[in-house]
Amino acid sequence: MRFTRNALSAALLAATIAAPAALAQQEQHGRKWQPPPPTAPVTVTVVKAFNGKPYENAGVVFRAIKNGKDDGTLEVKTNPDGNAHIDVLEVGSHVLVQVIATGYATAATEFDLGSEGKQVTLKLKRPEAQVSEFIDNDGKPSQTKPGVQERVIPPNAAAAKSNPQ
């Protein structure tokens, strides 16, 4: 009984002495904490080009590139005032901003982000005619009219489908 009491006391004393030493060793050799890099606020205001009114719920896509490394892509929706605000982009990043809105052509801009932040206004325009470098079946450059595009079936193809031989 006396032996177990002495052995238990010795084990408890050893554990008490070893615990602070183990914690100190972990602190010296553990992972080094680094503060997050400085960030700057960016506000994008989205308005309609023909009347200057704000556009609500447009998708504003931010893509940040710093030192040739892509930091990722973030999307924010505009509020009722047409503003999209973000404050997690690193200072010194090259930022590409793209606005996607239903019924309007995509608007985009790019800039370098300074420590004071950036405020950008993008104007949405209605879709314009699209001219392609490809040639259509008549030998003319292909041109698509503005607006929502619908599938067009050529008349000779529709007749061939209705008359299978």
N, C-alpha and C positions, 0 to 999 in steps of 0.2 A: 504494500500500500504506500509505504514511504517512497519506494522507488518510482512508482507511477506518478506520485505527486511531484517529485523532483523532475522527472522527465517531462511532465506536462508544463511545469513552470519554465523549464529551459526552452521548450518548443515555443511557448508563448513569448518569451523574451526575444528569441531569435526572429520570430515573425514581426514583432514590433520594431526591431532594429532594421530589418531588411526591407520593410514596406516603403519608408521614405526614400531609401536609396534606389529602389526600383522605379518609383515615380520620378525622381530626379533624372534617372537615366532615360526614361521615355521622353521627357521634356527636351533633353539635349539632342536626341536623335530622331525625334518625331518629324512630321511634315511641317515645313515652314509655311506660315500663313502669309499671304500676300494680299494687300488691300486691292479692291477692284479698281480698274483704270478709271480716269476721270471721264465723265460723260457730259453731253450738252443737249439742251432741248431743241427739238425740231417741230415746227408747226407748219402744216400744209393746209392752205385754204383753197377749196375747190368751188369755183363759180361757173355758171353757164356763160359762154362767150357772147351770146346774142342779147342777153338782158342783164347780166351781172349778178343775178340772184344766186344764193348758195345752193349747193347740191347736197342733199342729205343721203346718207347710207352708201356713199361711193367707196369702193375698195381702194385704199392707198397702200401700195406695196413698197417697203423700204428694203434696199439691199446695200449693205455696208461692206466695203473692202478696205482693209488696212494692211499696208506693207505687202501688197500682192496676195494677201490671204483673205478669202471670202469669210466674213463673220456671220453669214446667215441672212435669211430673209424673214421679214416681219410684215404682217398685214394688219392695218387698223382701219376701221370704218369711220366715216365722217359723222359728226353730230349735226343737229338741226341748223347750226350756223355755218355748216360746210367746213368745219375745222377738224383736222386729224392731228393729234398731239402725241409725241413720243419722246421719252427722255432717257433711253438706255443705249444710245449709239455713242461709241467712243470718239473722243476728241481726236482729230487728225484723220478720220476715216473719209474715204471717198464714197459718197452716198448717191445711189441711183434711186429715184422716186418715180413710180408709175401709178397712174390713176385709172381705174377701170370702173365705168359706169354704164348702165343699161341705156341703149339708145344713143350713145355718144362715142366718138372716136377716142381711142386711148391717148392720154396725155402723159408726157414724161419730161423729166429734167434730171440733171445731175450736178453735184457741187461737192466741195471739200468742206468738212465740218470743223469750224473753229471753236474755241472755248466759250465764246459768247452765244453760240447756238445759231439757228437759222430760221427765218420765216419766209415761206415760199407761197406764191399764189399761182395756181394752175387754172387755165380756162378751158372748159370742155366745148368742143365743136361738134356739130352734127357730122355724121360720116360723109365723106366725099367720094367721088368716083375713083375706082381703083384701076390703074392701068398696069397690065402685066407684060412681061417681055416675051411671053409665049404667044404663038400665033393660033388663031381659031381655025375652024374647018374651012373658012372662006379665004384664008391666006392673009387676013388682017390682024393687027395686034389685038389681043383680047382686051376688052374693056368691060368692066362690071359697073352697073349704075349704082348710085348711092342708095343707102337704106338697107333694110333687111333682105338678105339674099334667099331666094327660093330655088329649089331644084327645077331645072328646065330639061324636059325630055324633047330631043329634036323630033320634028314631025315624021320623018322617014323611019325612025326607030320605033315610034309608037305604032305605025302602020304594020311594020314587020312583026311586032309582037301579037297584033290582033289577027294576022293572017299566017299562021304557022303552016308550012308546007312539008 
